[in-house]
Amino acid sequence: MRSSRRRFLAGFAALSAVPAMARPARASQARQFMLEPARQQIAPDGYPETNLWCVNGSMPGETLRLIQGDRLRVEVENRLPQPTSLHWHGIRIDNAMDGVPGVTQAPIQPGARFTYDFALPDAGTYWYHSHAQSVEQVERGLQGALIIAEAVSPDIDQDLPLVIDDMRVTAEAQVDEAFAAPHDLSHAGRLGNVLLVNGRLQSEHSVRRGDRLRLRLINTANARIFILGLQGLEGWVMAYDGMPLRTPRAISDRLTLAPAQRVDLFVDVTASEGEDAFLLQFEQDGGYEMARFTVTSGTAVRRDPPAPLAPNPQFPIDLPSARHVDLRMQGGAMAWLTSAQFKGEELEGRELAQRGQFWAFNGTAGRPVDPLITAKLGETIRIRMFNETLFPHAMHLHGMHFSEVHSDGSLGPLRDTLLMRRGETREIAFQAHNPGDWLLHCHMLSHHAAGMGTWVRVLT
């Protein structure tokens, strides 16, 4: 591991074209969110503060902590110069509260208010973020963690959400405003040159040897896929995207976390007193510190596997009766679209590019008029996805979790975001248990803005 606290993939002075938790909310208490400009020190000392768009004055915004079964009511006031909204990512939510302008609500205009009010049926690690002009608004800071605790607390010593992000800034430590750069739209997406954990360059935590920690890792980056590892910490994967595993899995050498994905880890502190343990992020030239855990005296390391977390409400997937639909991912750099439908009109590739559209699903760029599929309530849907592009995509389904269907017919763990590597064909299945119109899109936010979005309809 590299001991330097480097957080830059390109220095401030040569910006490349390539690119402490908040106080918890009381359960079921109404909250007020002010979305407003603010300044925060994210660059090293000696650089100015960065102008951001924040929730209640900080980036990430307040970490909300509630208990499974509670109800959350958030009154949002928009003090920003753009219309906005908040999406509650991963929560199986009432459709009207999903926070998607043009689908579930009108955007919240500058100076206006909107109240989100919904039940919290699932325990787990979730997050909230803007779903309006997301490439810009999420990058500027409109994001935060939403933690739903189990009714019976697991046996741990500390519970630590780690919001992992990158941001592209100029030599003056200000957010680079090239949000519609064609290279980002058509290639890997907007990649930052500064890496942050909980809005800071340095995330430091005091722990004791032998402590068992719950690390809630949340990737809120626009497009970066984080490859993570541990040093001085050993343990188990307990949940993906908020949904507990039936059997905890021992952590391998590397953890891959695509944009919008989350993973819950239970780890034992194995580093000795006076040493440091680390969460590392790996690049081609080695591993770099993301979070540091300063170890004080404690007890013997337990190393006994934890009991699984209590399962969330289940909606069984019936594969034999499932209806099938295909989704082909097309376009992008080096596999350019020759033509596609866009807003009801067939356009050639050059015309699409002029309108900022570089990607398509099934020959359509942008959200189509008709849904990918219309499902009956309780019906099982199988979607086979073909990544015919030369880039990875983090496919996110709103409103419901799905399982990957493996080649032997078995089902993988429940997730709400699946990383599709270039050239891959993979299949997901879900029970359409939540009525409404739900987005299915790439969570590389530039890719979504440039055409990678569709939707499913679940009838009542």
C-alpha positions in Angstrom: 0.0 0.0 0.0 1.2 3.5 -0.7 1.3 5.6 2.5 0.9 8.9 0.8 -2.5 10.5 1.2 -2.7 11.2 -2.5 -6.2 11.8 -3.7 -5.5 13.1 -7.2 -5.5 11.1 -10.4 -4.3 14.3 -12.2 -2.9 17.2 -10.3 -4.8 20.5 -9.7 -2.1 22.3 -11.6 -2.5 20.1 -14.7 -6.1 19.2 -14.9 -6.5 16.4 -17.4 -9.4 16.0 -19.9 -9.4 12.4 -18.9 -10.4 12.1 -16.3 -17.6 13.4 10.4 -21.0 11.9 9.8 -23.9 14.2 10.4 -26.0 13.9 13.6 -28.6 11.2 13.0 -32.3 12.0 12.6 -34.8 10.8 15.1 -36.9 7.9 13.8 -40.0 9.0 11.9 -39.2 12.6 12.5 -40.0 15.1 9.7 -36.9 16.7 8.2 -36.2 19.9 6.3 -33.7 19.9 3.5 -32.4 23.2 2.1 -30.8 22.7 -1.3 -28.5 25.7 -1.6 -25.1 26.9 -2.7 -22.3 26.5 0.0 -18.6 26.4 0.2 -16.5 23.5 1.5 -12.8 22.7 1.8 -12.3 19.6 -0.3 -8.8 20.6 -1.8 -5.6 20.4 0.3 -4.7 23.3 2.6 -3.6 26.3 0.6 -6.3 25.9 -2.0 -9.6 27.9 -1.7 -12.8 26.4 -0.7 -14.9 24.8 -3.4 -18.3 26.3 -4.4 -20.8 23.4 -4.2 -24.6 22.8 -4.2 -25.4 21.2 -0.8 -28.1 19.7 1.3 -28.3 21.8 4.5 -24.9 23.3 3.9 -22.7 20.2 3.5 -21.5 17.7 0.9 -22.5 14.9 1.2 -25.7 16.0 2.9 -27.0 14.9 6.3 -26.8 11.2 6.9 -30.3 10.1 7.7 -30.6 7.3 10.2 -34.0 5.6 10.8 -35.3 2.2 11.7 -36.9 -0.3 9.5 -40.7 0.3 9.5 -40.4 4.0 10.2 -41.8 6.7 7.9 -39.7 9.4 6.5 -41.0 12.9 5.7 -38.7 15.4 4.1 -39.7 18.9 3.1 -37.3 20.1 0.4 -36.8 23.8 -0.4 -35.0 24.6 -3.6 -32.7 27.6 -3.2 -30.6 26.7 -6.3 -30.7 28.4 -9.7 -32.0 25.2 -11.5 -35.1 23.0 -11.1 -34.3 19.9 -9.1 -35.6 16.8 -7.3 -34.4 14.1 -4.9 -34.4 10.4 -5.7 -34.2 7.9 -2.8 -31.9 5.3 -4.3 -32.7 1.7 -3.6 -35.7 2.2 -1.4 -38.8 0.2 -2.5 -40.9 3.4 -2.4 -44.3 4.6 -3.5 -44.0 5.6 -7.1 -45.1 9.2 -6.5 -42.2 9.7 -4.1 -39.4 8.3 -6.5 -38.2 11.8 -7.4 -37.9 11.5 -11.2 -38.9 14.7 -13.0 -41.2 14.1 -15.9 -42.1 10.6 -14.7 -43.2 10.7 -11.0 -43.3 14.5 -10.3 -42.8 17.9 -11.7 -39.3 19.3 -11.0 -39.0 21.5 -7.9 -38.6 25.0 -9.4 -36.1 27.5 -7.8 -37.8 29.0 -4.8 -40.4 26.2 -4.6 -40.9 23.3 -2.1 -41.9 19.7 -2.3 -42.5 17.1 0.4 -41.4 13.5 0.2 -43.3 11.2 2.5 -42.9 7.4 2.4 -42.5 4.3 4.4 -39.2 2.5 4.9 -39.9 -1.2 4.5 -36.3 -2.4 4.1 -33.3 -2.2 6.4 -30.0 -1.5 4.7 -27.7 1.0 3.1 -29.3 3.5 0.7 -28.7 7.0 -0.5 -30.4 10.0 -1.9 -29.3 12.3 -4.8 -30.6 14.7 -7.4 -32.4 13.2 -10.4 -32.6 16.4 -12.3 -29.6 17.3 -14.6 -27.8 14.7 -12.5 -24.5 14.9 -14.2 -24.1 18.5 -12.9 -26.2 18.4 -9.7 -24.8 15.2 -8.2 -21.3 16.4 -9.1 -21.9 19.7 -7.4 -22.9 17.9 -4.2 -26.6 17.0 -4.0 -26.2 13.6 -2.4 -26.2 11.9 1.0 -26.5 8.6 2.8 -29.8 7.0 4.0 -29.3 4.3 6.6 -32.2 2.1 7.7 -31.2 0.1 10.8 -32.5 -3.3 11.6 -35.1 -3.6 14.4 -32.6 -5.7 16.3 -29.1 -4.3 16.1 -26.3 -6.7 15.0 -23.3 -7.3 17.3 -20.9 -4.6 16.1 -18.7 -2.0 17.8 -19.0 0.8 15.2 -21.3 1.6 12.2 -19.5 3.7 9.7 -21.0 4.9 6.4 -18.3 5.8 3.9 -19.6 7.8 0.9 -17.0 7.3 -1.8 -17.0 9.9 -4.6 -14.8 11.6 -7.2 -15.0 15.2 -8.4 -13.4 17.0 -11.3 -12.0 20.3 -10.3 -10.0 23.1 -11.9 -6.6 24.4 -10.8 -8.5 26.9 -8.7 -10.2 24.0 -6.8 -13.6 24.8 -8.4 -16.0 22.3 -10.0 -15.1 22.0 -13.7 -18.3 23.1 -15.5 -17.8 21.1 -18.7 -20.8 18.9 -17.8 -21.8 18.2 -21.4 -18.3 17.4 -22.7 -18.8 15.1 -25.8 -15.8 13.0 -24.7 -17.5 12.2 -21.3 -20.9 11.6 -22.9 -19.5 9.2 -25.5 -16.7 7.5 -23.6 -16.4 6.3 -20.0 -18.3 9.2 -18.4 -17.3 12.1 -16.3 -14.3 10.9 -14.2 -13.0 13.1 -11.4 -9.4 14.1 -10.5 -9.9 14.3 -6.8 -11.2 11.4 -4.6 -13.3 12.0 -1.6 -14.7 10.0 1.3 -17.6 11.6 3.2 -16.7 14.8 1.4 -13.1 14.9 2.6 -9.7 14.1 1.2 -8.8 12.3 4.5 -11.3 10.0 6.2 -9.9 9.0 9.6 -11.5 6.9 12.3 -10.3 5.7 15.7 -10.8 2.0 16.4 -9.6 -0.6 18.8 -7.8 -3.8 18.0 -10.4 -6.6 17.9 -13.3 -4.2 17.2 -15.9 -5.4 14.7 -16.9 -2.6 12.3 -19.8 -2.3 10.0 -18.5 -0.4 6.9 -21.3 0.8 4.6 -19.6 1.6 1.3 -21.6 3.8 -1.0 -20.3 4.8 -4.5 -21.8 8.1 -5.4 -19.4 9.0 -8.2 -20.7 10.0 -11.7 -18.9 7.2 -13.5 -15.9 5.8 -11.6 -15.8 2.1 -10.8 -13.9 1.7 -7.6 -11.7 -1.3 -7.0 -11.3 -1.6 -3.2 -9.3 -3.6 -0.7 -8.5 -3.8 2.9 -5.3 -3.8 5.0 -5.4 -4.6 8.7 -9.1 -5.5 8.4 -10.6 -8.9 7.8 -14.2 -9.9 7.4 -17.3 -10.6 5.4 -19.7 -9.2 2.8 -23.1 -8.9 4.5 -25.3 -7.2 2.0 -25.4 -5.7 -1.5 -27.4 -2.7 -2.4 -29.2 -2.8 1.0 -30.3 -6.5 0.6 -28.7 -9.0 3.1 -27.0 -12.1 1.9 -28.4 -15.4 3.1 -24.8 -16.4 4.1 -22.1 -13.9 4.7 -19.2 -14.2 2.2 -15.5 -13.9 3.2 -14.0 -10.8 1.6 -11.7 -11.5 -1.3 -8.7 -9.5 -2.2 -10.7 -6.9 -4.2 -14.2 -5.5 -4.1 -15.6 -3.9 -7.2 -18.1 -1.1 -6.6 -19.8 0.5 -9.6 -21.5 3.8 -9.5 -24.7 3.7 -7.3 -23.8 0.3 -5.8 -23.4 -0.2 -2.1 -21.9 -3.0 0.0 -22.1 -3.7 3.7 -19.0 -5.2 5.3 -18.5 -6.6 8.8 -14.7 -6.4 9.4 -12.5 -7.2 12.4 -9.6 -4.9 13.2 -6.5 -7.2 13.0 -3.9 -4.4 12.9 -1.9 -4.1 16.1 -2.1 -1.2 18.6 -0.2 1.8 17.2 -0.6 0.7 13.6 -3.1 1.9 11.0 -5.6 -0.1 9.1 -6.9 1.1 5.6 -9.6 1.0 3.0 -7.6 1.1 -0.2 -8.5 2.0 -3.7 -6.5 0.3 -6.5 -5.2 1.8 -9.7 -2.7 0.4 -12.2 0.2 1.7 -10.2 -0.9 0.4 -6.8 -3.2 0.9 -3.9 -4.0 4.2 -2.4 -5.6 5.2 0.9 -9.3 6.0 1.0 -9.9 5.7 4.7 -7.5 5.3 7.6 -8.4 3.5 10.9 -6.0 4.4 13.8 -5.8 1.4 16.1 -5.6 1.7 19.9 -5.4 -1.1 22.4 -8.3 -3.5 22.5 -9.1 -7.2 22.7 -8.2 -10.4 20.9 -9.5 -10.6 17.3 -12.7 -12.5 17.1 -12.6 -13.9 13.5 -15.8 -15.8 14.2 -18.3 -15.5 11.2 -21.2 -13.2 12.0 -24.8 -14.3 11.8 -26.6 -13.2 8.6 -28.5 -10.0 8.8 -32.3 -10.4 9.0 -33.9 -10.7 5.5 -36.0 -7.9 4.2 -39.5 -8.6 2.9 -39.3 -11.1 0.0 -41.1 -11.0 -3.3 -40.4 -14.5 -4.9 -39.2 -14.7 -8.4 -41.0 -17.4 -10.4 -38.6 -18.2 -13.3 -40.7 -20.8 -15.1 -43.6 -18.4 -15.5 -41.5 -15.4 -16.3 -42.0 -13.2 -19.3 -38.9 -12.4 -21.3 -37.7 -9.1 -22.9 -34.3 -8.2 -24.4 -32.4 -5.0 -23.9 -29.5 -4.2 -26.3 -27.0 -1.5 -25.3 -25.7 0.3 -28.4 -23.4 3.1 -29.4 -20.7 5.1 -27.7 -17.2 5.7 -28.9 -15.7 3.3 -31.4 -19.1 1.6 -31.9 -20.9 4.7 -33.0 -24.6 4.8 -33.7 -25.5 4.9 -37.3 -29.0 5.9 -36.5 -31.6 5.7 -33.7 -35.0 6.9 -32.7 -34.9 10.1 -30.6 -38.1 11.8 -29.5 -40.1 9.9 -32.1 -37.8 10.8 -35.0 -35.3 8.6 -36.8 -32.0 10.4 -36.8 -28.6 9.6 -38.2 -25.6 9.3 -36.0 -24.2 12.7 -36.7 -27.6 14.3 -35.9 -27.8 12.4 -32.7 -24.3 13.5 -31.7 -25.2 17.1 -32.3 -28.1 16.7 -29.8 -25.8 15.1 -27.2 -27.1 11.6 -27.8 -24.4 8.9 -28.2 -26.1 5.7 -26.8 -29.3 3.8 -27.4 -31.3 0.9 -26.0 -33.0 -1.2 -28.6 -32.5 1.4 -31.2 -33.9 4.3 -29.2 -31.9 7.1 -27.6 -33.4 8.6 -24.5 -36.5 7.5 -22.6 -38.9 6.1 -25.2 -42.7 6.9 -25.3 -43.6 3.3 -24.7 -42.2 1.2 -21.8 -39.7 -1.6 -22.3 -42.3 -3.9 -20.8 -45.7 -3.5 -19.2 -46.1 -6.0 -16.3 -49.0 -7.2 -14.3 -48.7 -6.8 -10.5 -47.0 -9.9 -9.1 -45.7 -11.0 -12.5 -42.0 -12.2 -12.9 -40.0 -10.4 -15.6 -36.7 -11.5 -17.1 -34.6 -9.0 -18.9 -31.7 -10.2 -20.9 -29.2 -7.4 -21.4 -26.6 -7.4 -24.2 -23.8 -4.9 -23.8 -22.8 -4.3 -27.5 -20.7 -1.2 -26.6 -17.0 -1.0 -25.7 -17.6 0.5 -22.2 -19.0 -0.7 -18.9 -22.5 0.3 -17.7 -24.0 0.3 -14.2 -27.7 -0.6 -14.9 -30.1 0.6 -12.2 -33.7 -0.4 -11.8 -35.9 2.0 -9.7 -38.5 0.8 -7.3 -37.6 -2.9 -7.1 -34.7 -5.2 -6.6 -33.7 -7.9 -9.0 -31.6 -11.1 -9.0 -29.1 -12.1 -11.8 -30.1 -15.3 -13.5 -27.0 -17.4 -13.7 -26.3 -19.8 -16.6 -27.3 -22.8 -14.4 -30.7 -21.2 -13.7 -29.8 -20.2 -10.1 -30.4 -16.7 -8.8 -27.8 -14.3 -7.5 -28.2 -12.0 -4.6 -30.8 -9.2 -4.8 -29.4 -5.9 -6.2 -30.7 -2.7 -7.7 -27.6 -1.9 -9.8 -25.7 -4.3 -12.0 -22.3 -3.7 -13.6 -22.3 -4.8 -17.2 -18.8 -5.1 -18.6 -18.1 -4.5 -22.3 -19.4 -7.3 -24.5 -21.2 -9.0 -21.7 -24.6 -10.7 -21.9 -26.4 -11.1 -18.6 -29.9 -11.6 -17.4 -31.9 -10.3 -14.5 -35.3 -11.2 -13.1 -37.6 -9.5 -10.6 -41.2 -9.7 -9.4 -43.1 -6.7 -10.5 -44.5 -6.0 -7.0 -44.4 -2.2 -7.0 -47.0 -0.4 -9.1 -46.0 2.5 -11.2 -43.6 3.7 -13.9 -40.0 2.9 -13.1 -36.8 4.0 -14.8 -34.2 1.5 -15.9 -31.0 3.3 -16.9 -27.3 3.4 -16.8 -26.0 5.1 -13.6 -22.9 6.4 -15.4 -24.7 9.7 -15.3 -23.3 11.0 -18.6 -24.4 7.8 -20.3 -28.0 8.3 -19.0 -27.9 11.9 -20.2 -26.7 10.8 -23.6 -29.3 8.2 -24.3 -29.1 5.2 -22.0 -32.6 5.3 -20.3 -35.8 3.3 -20.6 -38.6 2.4 -18.3 -40.9 -0.4 -17.1 -44.6 -0.1 -16.1 -46.2 -2.2 -13.4 -49.9 -2.1 -13.5 -52.0 -2.0 -10.3 
